Amino acid sequence: MQIVRTIIWVMILFGILTFSFFNWEPVEVNLWENLVLETKVPVLVIIAFLLGIIPMWLYHRSSKWSSDRRVRSLEASIKSTALGQRRSPDGSAPVGSPVEKPVDGLSPTSSDNAA
């Protein structure tokens, strides 16, 4: 997956460089009525690209961070639950829990009532 991402970024960079080479012309941009910015066309294209990609990239990173945090929390709870219910060495019942096997064919509740 990393190679595909690298190839895409190299293609974008190649496209921007080609566009910059053939369109290196000065343009005037009126920001306000008395403020005029004179710059080259490729600079405007790069600024527009960054203004479009940076907010979406920040949103992506924040959602990825929150989902990673949620996954780590769920994995920790599953791990603590699994460690809390460890089995005994012979694998019969969890350590520290009462034995659920019936004694002499009787259910555990009926054996408590008989005693």
All heavy atoms as an XYZ file, in Angstrom:
909
protein
N       0.819     -1.188      0.000
C       0.000      0.000      0.000
C       0.867      1.258      0.000
O       0.501      2.252     -0.587
C      -0.925     -0.050      1.219
C      -1.941      1.022      1.225
S      -3.036      0.789     -0.166
C      -4.102      2.151      0.049
N       1.993      1.202      0.672
C       2.891      2.351      0.737
C       3.436      2.697     -0.643
O       3.594      3.875     -0.966
C       4.037      2.063      1.719
C       4.966      3.229      1.932
C       4.323      4.356      2.695
O       3.418      4.137      3.475
N       4.787      5.561      2.465
N       3.705      1.697     -1.470
C       4.243      1.952     -2.806
C       3.208      2.652     -3.676
O       3.545      3.562     -4.459
C       4.754      0.643     -3.463
C       5.515      0.943     -4.758
C       3.623     -0.289     -3.769
C       6.875      1.458     -4.524
N       1.932      2.290     -3.543
C       0.875      2.934     -4.316
C       0.751      4.402     -3.913
O       0.631      5.293     -4.762
C      -0.463      2.183     -4.132
C      -1.603      2.934     -4.791
C      -0.361      0.777     -4.659
N       0.794      4.659     -2.612
C       0.724      6.032     -2.118
C       1.911      6.849     -2.621
O       1.742      8.005     -3.044
C       0.705      6.016     -0.585
C       0.451      7.369      0.008
C       0.405      7.331      1.516
N      -0.362      6.194      1.991
C      -0.233      5.660      3.188
N       0.629      6.139      4.032
N      -0.962      4.637      3.554
N       3.088      6.268     -2.628
C       4.282      6.965     -3.113
C       4.164      7.255     -4.600
O       4.504      8.361     -5.049
C       5.534      6.118     -2.825
O       5.600      5.844     -1.429
C       6.789      6.841     -3.261
N       3.680      6.302     -5.369
C       3.511      6.508     -6.810
C       2.515      7.632     -7.078
O       2.738      8.490     -7.946
C       3.081      5.196     -7.497
C       4.241      4.202     -7.492
C       2.600      5.448     -8.920
C       3.858      2.817     -7.967
N       1.420      7.672     -6.334
C       0.421      8.735     -6.520
C       1.017     10.099     -6.197
O       0.815     11.072     -6.936
C      -0.838      8.442     -5.680
C      -1.578      7.250     -6.287
C      -1.746      9.666     -5.623
C      -2.730      6.766     -5.465
N       1.764     10.203     -5.092
C       2.367     11.488     -4.733
C       3.423     11.912     -5.761
O       3.549     13.104     -6.072
C       2.960     11.452     -3.327
C       1.911     11.638     -2.278
C       1.456     10.701     -1.410
C       1.178     12.838     -2.007
N       0.474     11.247     -0.606
C       0.291     12.556     -0.953
C       1.172     14.115     -2.550
C      -0.582     13.514     -0.436
C       0.304     15.060     -2.030
C      -0.557     14.757     -0.996
N       4.176     10.966     -6.305
C       5.163     11.303     -7.339
C       4.447     11.786     -8.598
O       4.898     12.756     -9.239
C       6.085     10.093     -7.629
C       6.894     10.291     -8.889
C       6.987      9.835     -6.440
N       3.330     11.161     -8.966
C       2.569     11.606    -10.132
C       1.995     13.004     -9.926
O       2.013     13.835    -10.852
C       1.458     10.601    -10.452
C       1.981      9.310    -11.041
S       0.746      8.012    -11.286
C      -0.629      8.853    -11.976
N       1.490     13.293     -8.732
C       0.983     14.638     -8.430
C       2.112     15.658     -8.521
O       1.944     16.733     -9.119
C       0.301     14.662     -7.045
C      -1.014     13.901     -7.082
C       0.070     16.100     -6.575
C      -1.660     13.711     -5.737
N       3.261     15.334     -7.943
C       4.400     16.246     -7.990
C       4.858     16.474     -9.431
O       5.133     17.614     -9.826
C       5.558     15.681     -7.154
C       6.809     16.531     -7.094
C       6.522     17.853     -6.398
C       7.907     15.782     -6.370
N       4.918     15.421    -10.227
C       5.302     15.543    -11.629
C       4.307     16.421    -12.395
O       4.694     17.271    -13.203
C       5.406     14.157    -12.282
C       5.786     14.214    -13.724
C       7.080     14.528    -14.106
C       4.836     13.965    -14.711
C       7.431     14.591    -15.445
C       5.168     14.029    -16.044
C       6.480     14.341    -16.418
N       3.029     16.244    -12.122
C       2.002     17.064    -12.762
C       2.121     18.534    -12.391
O       1.995     19.413    -13.246
N       2.376     18.811    -11.121
C       2.532     20.200    -10.672
C       3.781     20.820    -11.291
O       3.755     21.984    -11.726
C       2.562     20.272     -9.137
C       1.174     19.982     -8.572
C       3.036     21.638     -8.667
C       1.118     19.888     -7.073
N       4.881     20.062    -11.339
C       6.107     20.589    -11.947
C       5.926     20.857    -13.447
O       6.398     21.882    -13.959
C       7.272     19.629    -11.717
C       7.807     19.559    -10.297
C       8.874     18.471    -10.183
C       8.354     20.898     -9.868
N       5.241     19.961    -14.144
C       4.986     20.161    -15.571
C       4.093     21.386    -15.786
O       4.367     22.225    -16.659
C       4.324     18.907    -16.173
O       5.142     17.776    -15.902
C       4.123     19.053    -17.669
N       3.047     21.478    -14.990
C       2.152     22.632    -15.081
C       2.908     23.924    -14.795
O       2.718     24.942    -15.484
C       0.996     22.459    -14.099
C       0.066     23.631    -14.055
C      -0.915     23.781    -15.016
C       0.179     24.586    -13.053
C      -1.781     24.864    -14.974
C      -0.675     25.668    -13.013
C      -1.655     25.811    -13.976
N       3.778     23.918    -13.783
C       4.550     25.108    -13.419
C       5.496     25.518    -14.545
O       5.661     26.713    -14.819
C       5.360     24.847    -12.148
O       4.512     24.557    -11.082
N       6.117     24.562    -15.179
C       7.065     24.860    -16.255
C       6.376     25.560    -17.426
O       6.901     26.520    -17.994
C       7.746     23.568    -16.716
C       8.741     23.774    -17.806
C       9.970     24.362    -17.542
C       8.451     23.400    -19.114
C      10.892     24.559    -18.557
C       9.372     23.590    -20.128
C      10.595     24.180    -19.851
N       5.187     25.080    -17.809
C       4.503     25.636    -18.974
C       3.639     26.859    -18.662
O       3.163     27.517    -19.582
C       3.644     24.557    -19.655
C       4.464     23.517    -20.351
C       4.508     22.211    -19.880
C       5.210     23.845    -21.470
C       5.268     21.251    -20.533
C       5.975     22.887    -22.125
C       6.001     21.587    -21.649
N       3.402     27.178    -17.386
C       2.530     28.287    -17.035
C       3.202     29.286    -16.096
O       2.539     29.870    -15.242
C       1.256     27.761    -16.374
C       0.397     27.002    -17.336
O      -0.040     27.531    -18.344
N       0.186     25.726    -17.031
N       4.464     29.517    -16.248
C       5.189     30.423    -15.366
C       4.951     31.863    -15.836
O       5.791     32.498    -16.451
C       6.676     30.091    -15.350
C       7.392     30.716    -14.216
C       8.197     31.800    -14.259
C       7.363     30.302    -12.865
N       8.678     32.098    -13.026
C       8.176     31.183    -12.135
C       6.718     29.271    -12.178
C       8.378     31.079    -10.767
C       6.920     29.162    -10.820
C       7.738     30.053    -10.131
N       3.777     32.388    -15.561
C       3.389     33.734    -15.974
C       2.907     34.510    -14.760
O       2.257     33.949    -13.877
C       2.264     33.672    -17.008
C       2.614     32.905    -18.246
C       1.413     32.696    -19.146
O       0.325     33.212    -18.827
O       1.569     32.012    -20.158
N       3.196     35.799    -14.702
C       2.699     36.602    -13.578
C       1.208     36.912    -13.742
O       0.718     37.128    -14.847
C       3.539     37.873    -13.647
C       4.010     37.957    -15.042
C       4.080     36.563    -15.567
N       0.500     36.897    -12.628
C      -0.921     37.267    -12.606
C      -1.149     38.216    -11.439
O      -0.391     38.227    -10.468
C      -1.843     36.031    -12.472
C      -1.788     35.174    -13.695
C      -1.527     35.238    -11.241
N      -2.188     39.024    -11.549
C      -2.564     39.934    -10.474
C      -3.862     39.427     -9.849
O      -4.838     39.148    -10.550
C      -2.763     41.348    -11.003
C      -1.478     42.012    -11.425
C      -1.704     43.439    -11.891
O      -2.869     43.874    -11.965
O      -0.705     44.102    -12.178
N      -3.862     39.340     -8.528
C      -5.037     38.897     -7.790
C      -5.483     40.057     -6.915
O      -4.712     40.569     -6.090
C      -4.713     37.657     -6.921
C      -5.943     37.233     -6.142
C      -4.201     36.523     -7.773
N      -6.727     40.517     -7.090
C      -7.279     41.600     -6.270
C      -7.873     40.991     -5.006
O      -8.923     40.344     -5.055
C      -8.357     42.369     -7.043
C      -7.769     43.164     -8.174
O      -6.650     43.658     -8.067
N      -8.518     43.284     -9.256
N      -7.195     41.184     -3.874
C      -7.691     40.660     -2.607
C      -8.760     41.591     -2.038
O      -9.816     41.144     -1.595
C      -6.536     40.473     -1.630
C      -5.450     39.481     -2.087
C      -4.310     39.469     -1.096
C      -6.025     38.109     -2.272
N      -8.473     42.896     -1.974
C      -9.435     43.928     -1.623
C      -9.304     45.024     -2.664
O      -8.452     44.946     -3.551
C      -9.153     44.468     -0.214
C      -9.562     43.495      0.848
C     -10.817     43.298      1.322
C      -8.722     42.587      1.560
N     -10.825     42.310      2.284
C      -9.538     41.860      2.452
C      -7.366     42.301      1.538
C      -9.038     40.887      3.302
C      -6.879     41.341      2.388
C      -7.701     40.645      3.255
N     -10.086     46.036     -2.558
C     -10.062     47.053     -3.605
C      -8.719     47.776     -3.722
O      -8.349     48.203     -4.799
C     -11.196     48.052     -3.398
C     -11.155     48.757     -2.059
C     -12.374     49.607     -1.833
O     -13.491     49.058     -1.873
O     -12.198     50.813     -1.615
N      -7.977     47.906     -2.636
C      -6.680     48.572     -2.737
C      -5.503     47.623     -2.489
O      -4.375     48.078     -2.392
C      -6.607     49.748     -1.764
C      -6.795     49.319     -0.322
O      -7.083     48.166     -0.055
N      -6.640     50.250      0.601
N      -5.747     46.332     -2.380
C      -4.683     45.358     -2.136
C      -4.612     44.384     -3.312
O      -5.551     43.615     -3.561
C      -4.944     44.602     -0.835
C      -3.881     43.595     -0.407
C      -2.538     44.295     -0.212
C      -4.291     42.905      0.862
N      -3.511     44.438     -4.037
C      -3.321     43.590     -5.221
C      -2.092     42.725     -4.985
O      -1.041     43.217     -4.581
C      -3.134     44.450     -6.492
C      -2.858     43.557     -7.694
C      -4.348     45.314     -6.738
N      -2.239     41.426     -5.226
C      -1.143     40.484     -5.071
C      -0.670     40.062     -6.460
O      -1.460     39.553     -7.259
C      -1.605     39.254     -4.274
C      -0.625     38.109     -4.133
C       0.558     38.541     -3.269
C      -1.291     36.893     -3.540
N       0.585     40.305     -6.763
C       1.139     39.876     -8.038
C       2.002     38.640     -7.791
O       2.979     38.681     -7.050
C       1.982     40.978     -8.669
C       2.412     40.637    -10.067
C       3.085     41.802    -10.761
O       2.728     42.950    -10.487
O       3.986     41.526    -11.566
N       1.622     37.534     -8.398
C       2.311     36.268     -8.178
C       2.278     35.449     -9.465
O       1.708     35.863    -10.463
C       1.672     35.499     -7.006
O       2.427     34.335     -6.751
C       0.246     35.118     -7.303
N       2.863     34.303     -9.421
C       2.885     33.395    -10.570
C       1.715     32.413    -10.470
O       1.218     32.102     -9.386
C       4.201     32.613    -10.617
C       5.445     33.471    -10.611
C       5.618     34.175    -11.922
C       6.934     34.950    -11.889
N       7.122     35.755    -13.053
N       1.276     31.889    -11.605
C       0.134     30.963    -11.658
C       0.376     29.696    -10.835
O      -0.503     29.277    -10.069
C      -0.223     30.620    -13.126
C      -1.272     29.537    -13.188
C      -0.696     31.853    -13.856
N       1.551     29.044    -10.923
C       1.748     27.817    -10.140
C       1.645     28.038     -8.624
O       1.188     27.148     -7.900
C       3.150     27.359    -10.519
C       3.399     27.960    -11.842
C       2.663     29.264    -11.839
N       2.035     29.209     -8.151
C       1.919     29.499     -6.722
C       0.449     29.496     -6.314
O       0.077     28.942     -5.265
C       2.596     30.842     -6.374
C       2.335     31.220     -4.936
C       4.082     30.778     -6.670
N      -0.414     30.086     -7.142
C      -1.851     30.075     -6.849
C      -2.414     28.659     -6.846
O      -3.244     28.303     -6.013
C      -2.604     30.928     -7.861
C      -2.379     32.431     -7.774
C      -3.122     33.130     -8.896
C      -2.821     32.944     -6.426
N      -1.948     27.837     -7.782
C      -2.437     26.452     -7.856
C      -2.008     25.670     -6.612
O      -2.806     24.934     -6.015
C      -1.936     25.772     -9.150
C      -2.214     24.280     -9.128
C      -2.565     26.416    -10.355
N      -0.764     25.835     -6.203
C      -0.266     25.116     -5.020
C      -0.987     25.583     -3.759
O      -1.380     24.766     -2.918
C       1.260     25.269     -4.905
C       1.939     24.511     -6.046
C       1.764     24.765     -3.561
C       3.414     24.791     -6.175
N      -1.217     26.893     -3.629
C      -1.936     27.413     -2.458
C      -3.372     26.888     -2.435
O      -3.876     26.484     -1.387
C      -1.889     28.956     -2.442
C      -0.478     29.416     -2.096
C      -2.889     29.521     -1.443
C      -0.265     30.903     -2.211
N      -4.027     26.864     -3.598
C      -5.396     26.343     -3.668
C      -5.428     24.852     -3.313
O      -6.334     24.386     -2.608
C      -5.973     26.575     -5.058
N      -4.448     24.098     -3.790
C      -4.369     22.676     -3.464
C      -4.208     22.472     -1.961
O      -4.898     21.650     -1.353
C      -3.193     22.045     -4.224
C      -2.971     20.602     -3.913
C      -3.803     19.634     -4.439
C      -1.924     20.204     -3.086
C      -3.596     18.293     -4.157
C      -1.714     18.874     -2.800
C      -2.552     17.918     -3.331
N      -3.301     23.239     -1.346
C      -3.076     23.103      0.094
C      -4.291     23.546      0.902
O      -4.625     22.921      1.911
C      -1.836     23.891      0.514
C      -0.506     23.327      0.003
C       0.639     24.245      0.404
C      -0.287     21.923      0.521
N      -4.963     24.615      0.470
C      -6.170     25.056      1.173
C      -7.290     24.014      1.086
O      -8.148     23.937      1.969
C      -6.658     26.391      0.616
C      -5.862     27.619      1.029
C      -6.381     28.850      0.305
C      -5.907     27.812      2.532
N      -7.275     23.218      0.043
C      -8.280     22.169     -0.088
C      -7.929     20.890      0.649
O      -8.799     20.212      1.190
N      -6.643     20.546      0.700
C      -6.263     19.246      1.261
C      -5.992     19.297      2.768
O      -6.246     18.313      3.474
C      -5.065     18.649      0.496
C      -5.026     17.140      0.709
C      -3.764     19.271      0.920
C      -4.090     16.406     -0.208
N      -5.504     20.397      3.276
C      -5.125     20.456      4.702
C      -6.319     20.260      5.638
O      -6.226     19.463      6.581
C      -4.331     21.736      5.003
C      -2.933     21.597      4.412
C      -4.239     21.997      6.499
C      -2.067     22.824      4.552
N      -7.470     20.933      5.446
C      -8.598     20.667      6.356
C      -9.065     19.209      6.330
O      -9.363     18.624      7.373
C      -9.697     21.607      5.867
C      -8.993     22.667      5.125
C      -7.788     22.025      4.523
N      -9.116     18.613      5.137
C      -9.546     17.215      5.047
C      -8.518     16.267      5.670
O      -8.882     15.274      6.290
C      -9.793     16.816      3.589
C     -10.981     17.496      2.969
S     -12.527     17.003      3.771
C     -12.920     18.427      4.716
N      -7.246     16.593      5.523
C      -6.199     15.780      6.136
C      -6.287     15.865      7.656
O      -6.155     14.850      8.349
C      -4.827     16.234      5.654
C      -3.705     15.458      6.234
C      -3.311     14.197      5.900
C      -2.836     15.876      7.283
N      -2.248     13.822      6.669
C      -1.937     14.834      7.525
C      -2.733     17.043      8.027
C      -0.951     14.916      8.495
C      -1.757     17.131      8.990
C      -0.877     16.073      9.215
N      -6.518     17.081      8.186
C      -6.658     17.236      9.637
C      -7.883     16.495     10.163
O      -7.828     15.850     11.217
C      -6.743     18.718     10.005
C      -5.461     19.513      9.846
C      -5.724     20.986     10.091
C      -4.376     18.987     10.767
N      -8.987     16.534      9.427
C     -10.181     15.791      9.821
C      -9.906     14.287      9.806
O     -10.298     13.565     10.729
C     -11.346     16.126      8.889
C     -12.578     15.325      9.184
C     -13.361     15.602     10.301
C     -12.956     14.268      8.362
C     -14.482     14.853     10.587
C     -14.070     13.518      8.633
C     -14.836     13.812      9.748
O     -15.933     13.057     10.024
N      -9.226     13.812      8.779
C      -8.874     12.397      8.684
C      -8.001     11.964      9.861
O      -8.226     10.915     10.463
C      -8.160     12.135      7.359
C      -7.454     10.822      7.303
N      -8.105      9.621      7.209
C      -6.131     10.522      7.353
C      -7.228      8.639      7.191
N      -6.013      9.158      7.280
N      -6.977     12.763     10.174
C      -6.081     12.420     11.280
C      -6.825     12.399     12.615
O      -6.573     11.529     13.454
C      -4.917     13.399     11.355
C      -3.988     13.359     10.162
C      -3.359     12.014      9.970
N      -2.514     11.696     11.093
C      -1.887     10.551     11.274
N      -1.988      9.622     10.361
N      -1.156     10.338     12.331
N      -7.729     13.349     12.842
C      -8.458     13.373     14.103
C      -9.405     12.185     14.221
O      -9.521     11.578     15.294
C      -9.221     14.689     14.265
O     -10.249     14.786     13.313
N     -10.098     11.832     13.144
C     -10.993     10.672     13.213
C     -10.199      9.378     13.361
O     -10.617      8.460     14.074
C     -11.901     10.609     11.994
O     -11.142     10.420     10.833
N      -9.041      9.296     12.713
C      -8.196      8.107     12.863
C      -7.666      8.009     14.296
O      -7.631      6.929     14.878
C      -7.037      8.166     11.879
C      -6.171      6.936     11.908
C      -5.054      7.014     10.895
C      -4.182      5.787     11.025
N      -3.000      5.868     10.180
N      -7.278      9.138     14.877
C      -6.790      9.146     16.251
C      -7.879      8.698     17.219
O      -7.625      7.868     18.095
C      -6.310     10.554     16.620
C      -5.894     10.692     18.040
C      -4.763     10.219     18.617
C      -6.630     11.345     19.075
N      -4.739     10.546     19.948
C      -5.875     11.237     20.260
C      -7.851     12.017     19.108
C      -6.315     11.775     21.459
C      -8.270     12.549     20.304
C      -7.495     12.418     21.456
N      -9.109      9.197     17.046
C     -10.176      8.806     17.962
C     -10.554      7.336     17.787
O     -10.822      6.643     18.771
C     -11.398      9.702     17.788
O     -11.967      9.513     16.526
N     -10.568      6.839     16.560
C     -10.893      5.421     16.370
C      -9.778      4.520     16.890
O     -10.058      3.461     17.461
C     -11.193      5.123     14.905
O     -10.053      5.330     14.120
N      -8.519      4.925     16.728
C      -7.413      4.149     17.295
C      -7.501      4.120     18.818
O      -7.235      3.091     19.446
C      -6.067      4.728     16.872
C      -5.729      4.422     15.433
O      -6.394      3.551     14.831
O      -4.794      5.062     14.906
N      -7.865      5.253     19.406
C      -8.021      5.308     20.862
C      -9.140      4.382     21.318
O      -9.018      3.676     22.317
C      -8.331      6.752     21.274
C      -7.664      7.153     22.544
C      -7.915      8.588     22.844
N      -9.236      8.674     23.458
C      -9.965      9.765     23.498
N      -9.551     10.857     22.942
N     -11.125      9.765     24.088
N     -10.246      4.359     20.573
C     -11.371      3.490     20.910
C     -10.982      2.025     20.785
O     -11.325      1.197     21.636
C     -12.547      3.804     19.999
C     -13.802      3.055     20.385
C     -14.976      3.426     19.514
N     -15.244      4.847     19.603
C     -15.558      5.608     18.553
N     -15.645      5.082     17.354
N     -15.795      6.886     18.700
N     -10.235      1.671     19.747
C      -9.796      0.290     19.549
C      -8.866     -0.130     20.673
O      -8.989     -1.237     21.219
C      -9.120      0.124     18.169
C      -8.353     -1.171     18.077
C     -10.151      0.214     17.070
N      -7.919      0.737     21.054
C      -7.018      0.404     22.168
C      -7.782      0.196     23.461
O      -7.485     -0.710     24.238
C      -5.966      1.501     22.342
C      -4.834      1.423     21.365
C      -3.674      2.309     21.778
N      -4.074      3.686     22.010
C      -4.041      4.659     21.092
N      -3.621      4.388     19.888
N      -4.421      5.880     21.393
N      -8.807      1.027     23.694
C      -9.621      0.878     24.897
C     -10.370     -0.456     24.892
O     -10.417     -1.154     25.912
C     -10.605      2.036     24.993
O     -11.530      1.828     26.012
N     -10.961     -0.807     23.751
C     -11.680     -2.079     23.670
C     -10.733     -3.269     23.806
O     -11.077     -4.263     24.461
C     -12.446     -2.156     22.356
C     -13.639     -1.210     22.231
C     -14.185     -1.235     20.817
C     -14.707     -1.554     23.236
N      -9.554     -3.172     23.211
C      -8.581     -4.261     23.351
C      -8.135     -4.407     24.797
O      -7.975     -5.534     25.295
C      -7.378     -4.007     22.454
C      -7.644     -4.248     20.990
C      -6.468     -3.876     20.113
O      -5.532     -3.203     20.602
O      -6.480     -4.268     18.933
N      -7.954     -3.300     25.496
C      -7.552     -3.368     26.904
C      -8.651     -3.985     27.756
O      -8.372     -4.783     28.658
C      -7.195     -1.984     27.423
N      -9.919     -3.641     27.471
C     -11.008     -4.230     28.258
C     -11.143     -5.726     27.978
O     -11.410     -6.508     28.883
C     -12.320     -3.509     27.976
O     -12.750     -3.768     26.666
N     -10.954     -6.130     26.732
C     -11.014     -7.564     26.401
C      -9.864     -8.298     27.080
O     -10.048     -9.394     27.620
C     -10.979     -7.774     24.877
C     -12.297     -7.331     24.274
C     -10.686     -9.220     24.524
C     -12.309     -7.335     22.770
N      -8.690     -7.682     27.084
C      -7.538     -8.321     27.723
C      -7.755     -8.461     29.222
O      -7.470     -9.504     29.802
C      -6.285     -7.496     27.450
C      -5.025     -8.119     27.979
C      -3.821     -7.270     27.618
C      -2.545     -7.873     28.162
N      -1.377     -7.064     27.824
N      -8.287     -7.411     29.866
C      -8.515     -7.504     31.308
C      -9.609     -8.519     31.624
O      -9.533     -9.226     32.628
C      -8.874     -6.136     31.881
O     -10.118     -5.707     31.381
N     -10.611     -8.612     30.770
C     -11.664     -9.613     30.971
C     -11.101    -11.018     30.795
O     -11.420    -11.926     31.577
C     -12.807     -9.391     29.969
O     -13.306     -8.073     30.126
C     -13.915    -10.388     30.179
N     -10.252    -11.191     29.792
C      -9.664    -12.511     29.555
C      -8.736    -12.905     30.696
O      -8.708    -14.071     31.105
C      -8.906    -12.524     28.241
N      -7.980    -11.958     31.223
C      -7.086    -12.277     32.333
C      -7.870    -12.541     33.610
O      -7.444    -13.324     34.450
C      -6.088    -11.142     32.560
C      -5.022    -10.985     31.474
C      -4.160     -9.774     31.779
C      -4.178    -12.228     31.364
N      -9.031    -11.921     33.756
C      -9.858    -12.140     34.940
C     -10.515    -13.510     34.940
O     -10.885    -14.027     35.985
N     -10.668    -14.087     33.779
C     -11.321    -15.396     33.680
C     -10.343    -16.465     33.230
O     -10.655    -17.323     32.416
C     -12.481    -15.313     32.692
C     -13.581    -14.419     33.138
C     -14.712    -14.393     32.137
O     -14.628    -14.974     31.071
N     -15.786    -13.718     32.496
N      -9.141    -16.428     33.767
C      -8.154    -17.457     33.414
C      -8.631    -18.825     33.882
O      -9.279    -18.959     34.915
C      -6.815    -17.156     34.076
C      -6.112    -15.983     33.467
C      -4.787    -15.830     34.083
N      -4.969    -15.740     35.545
C      -4.024    -15.506     36.408
N      -2.799    -15.342     36.003
N      -4.272    -15.420     37.690
N      -8.270    -19.808     33.164
C      -8.639    -21.182     33.519
C      -7.582    -21.796     34.434
O      -6.430    -21.389     34.439
C      -8.774    -22.018     32.252
C      -9.869    -21.519     31.354
C     -10.788    -22.645     31.043
N     -11.950    -22.163     30.347
C     -13.174    -22.359     30.792
N     -13.379    -23.006     31.907
N     -14.199    -21.922     30.122
N      -8.010    -22.797     35.185
C      -7.071    -23.520     36.031
C      -6.158    -24.360     35.146
O      -6.445    -24.581     33.980
C      -7.839    -24.408     37.007
O      -8.579    -25.376     36.296
N      -5.043    -24.867     35.678
C      -4.096    -25.629     34.861
C      -4.716    -26.829     34.158
O      -4.327    -27.178     33.053
C      -3.024    -26.060     35.844
C      -3.092    -25.059     36.934
C      -4.534    -24.638     37.026
N      -5.707    -27.491     34.769
C      -6.313    -28.644     34.108
C      -7.403    -28.219     33.118
O      -7.938    -29.040     32.391
C      -6.882    -29.633     35.121
C      -8.009    -29.027     35.951
O      -8.221    -27.801     35.879
O      -8.671    -29.801     36.663
N      -7.746    -26.928     33.064
C      -8.692    -26.404     32.087
C     -10.138    -26.651     32.435
O     -11.013    -26.492     31.599
N     -10.430    -27.015     33.687
C     -11.807    -27.354     34.017
C     -12.672    -26.131     34.289
O     -13.782    -26.039     33.802
C     -11.836    -28.288     35.223
O     -11.227    -27.643     36.330
N     -12.205    -25.192     35.086
C     -13.037    -24.045     35.448
C     -12.149    -22.824     35.644
O     -10.960    -22.958     35.915
C     -13.791    -24.345     36.745
N     -12.714    -21.648     35.513
C     -11.915    -20.449     35.753
C     -11.396    -20.402     37.184
O     -12.059    -20.850     38.110
C     -12.894    -19.308     35.496
C     -13.971    -19.887     34.655
C     -14.043    -21.329     35.044
N     -10.187    -19.880     37.336
C      -9.583    -19.772     38.659
C     -10.377    -18.780     39.482
O     -10.723    -17.708     39.026
C      -8.107    -19.319     38.536
C      -7.508    -19.057     39.901
C      -7.314    -20.332     37.766
N     -10.708    -19.160     40.719
C     -11.422    -18.269     41.624
C     -12.928    -18.315     41.484
O     -13.624    -17.606     42.171
N     -13.472    -19.127     40.586
C     -14.921    -19.211     40.445
C     -15.395    -20.515     41.077
O     -14.660    -21.495     41.129
C     -15.321    -19.164     38.975
O     -14.851    -20.312     38.310
N     -16.618    -20.540     41.560
C     -17.133    -21.786     42.153
C     -17.287    -22.861     41.080
O     -17.515    -22.572     39.914
C     -18.497    -21.385     42.707
C     -18.872    -20.150     41.971
C     -17.594    -19.463     41.612
N     -17.165    -24.083     41.497
C     -17.278    -25.205     40.565
C     -18.742    -25.364     40.190
O     -19.619    -25.420     41.041
C     -16.738    -26.500     41.215
C     -16.923    -27.678     40.286
C     -15.279    -26.325     41.581
N     -19.009    -25.422     38.904
C     -20.382    -25.506     38.397
C     -20.808    -26.938     38.108
O     -21.893    -27.158     37.620
C     -20.496    -24.662     37.119
C     -20.206    -23.189     37.310
C     -21.378    -22.441     37.931
O     -22.512    -22.892     37.764
O     -21.136    -21.422     38.590
N     -19.949    -27.931     38.390
C     -20.286    -29.318     38.082
C     -21.251    -29.860     39.140
O     -21.098    -29.606     40.326
C     -19.032    -30.187     38.077
C     -18.077    -29.860     36.962
C     -16.893    -30.787     37.012
C     -15.901    -30.440     35.930
N     -14.714    -31.273     35.988
N     -22.250    -30.595     38.698
C     -23.152    -31.209     39.684
C     -22.440    -32.318     40.458
O     -21.605    -33.032     39.924
C     -24.293    -31.774     38.836
C     -23.834    -31.730     37.419
C     -22.660    -30.815     37.352
N     -22.759    -32.414     41.706
C     -22.177    -33.434     42.561
C     -23.166    -34.603     42.628
O     -24.308    -34.437     43.027
C     -21.923    -32.876     43.981
C     -21.342    -33.942     44.880
C     -21.023    -31.671     43.901
N     -22.710    -35.806     42.249
C     -23.528    -37.013     42.245
C     -24.837    -36.842     41.484
O     -25.890    -37.292     41.903
C     -23.842    -37.469     43.690
C     -22.580    -37.860     44.435
O     -21.640    -38.350     43.781
O     -22.546    -37.650     45.653
N     -24.800    -36.141     40.386
C     -25.973    -35.983     39.558
C     -26.940    -34.941     40.068
O     -28.000    -34.761     39.483
N     -26.649    -34.286     41.171
C     -27.532    -33.264     41.697
C     -27.087    -31.883     41.229
O     -25.904    -31.649     41.021
C     -27.556    -33.294     43.220
C     -27.993    -34.601     43.840
C     -27.811    -34.550     45.346
C     -29.448    -34.879     43.507
N     -27.989    -30.962     41.063
C     -27.600    -29.607     40.688
C     -27.009    -28.910     41.911
O     -27.308    -29.285     43.042
C     -28.812    -28.854     40.148
O     -29.732    -28.672     41.167
N     -26.179    -27.912     41.750
C     -25.564    -27.236     42.893
C     -26.595    -26.596     43.819
O     -26.398    -26.553     45.027
C     -24.691    -26.145     42.250
C     -24.482    -26.569     40.842
C     -25.665    -27.420     40.493
N     -27.724    -26.158     43.319
C     -28.736    -25.538     44.188
C     -29.417    -26.593     45.053
O     -29.736    -26.348     46.204
C     -29.781    -24.790     43.354
O     -30.353    -25.689     42.396
C     -29.140    -23.616     42.621
N     -29.662    -27.793     44.508
C     -30.334    -28.825     45.308
C     -29.379    -29.401     46.353
O     -29.830    -29.832     47.398
C     -30.880    -29.928     44.390
O     -29.814    -30.586     43.736
N     -28.068    -29.420     46.085
C     -27.143    -29.936     47.086
C     -27.022    -28.944     48.226
O     -26.771    -29.337     49.362
C     -25.765    -30.212     46.473
O     -25.177    -28.990     46.018
N     -27.164    -27.630     47.961
C     -27.133    -26.649     49.038
C     -28.360    -26.775     49.912
O     -28.307    -26.592     51.123
C     -27.062    -25.220     48.461
C     -25.724    -24.951     47.776
O     -24.761    -25.676     48.086
O     -25.690    -24.016     46.938
N     -29.511    -27.098     49.322
C     -30.741    -27.229     50.103
C     -30.741    -28.510     50.931
O     -31.356    -28.562     51.981
C     -31.961    -27.231     49.170
C     -32.147    -25.889     48.485
O     -31.665    -24.869     48.994
N     -32.808    -25.896     47.336
N     -30.057    -29.552     50.469
C     -30.069    -30.830     51.183
C     -29.216    -30.741     52.432
O     -29.469    -31.446     53.399
C     -29.541    -31.932     50.270
N     -28.210    -29.893     52.468
C     -27.307    -29.838     53.612
C     -27.820    -28.984     54.721
O     -28.765    -28.570     55.051
C     -25.968    -29.275     53.185
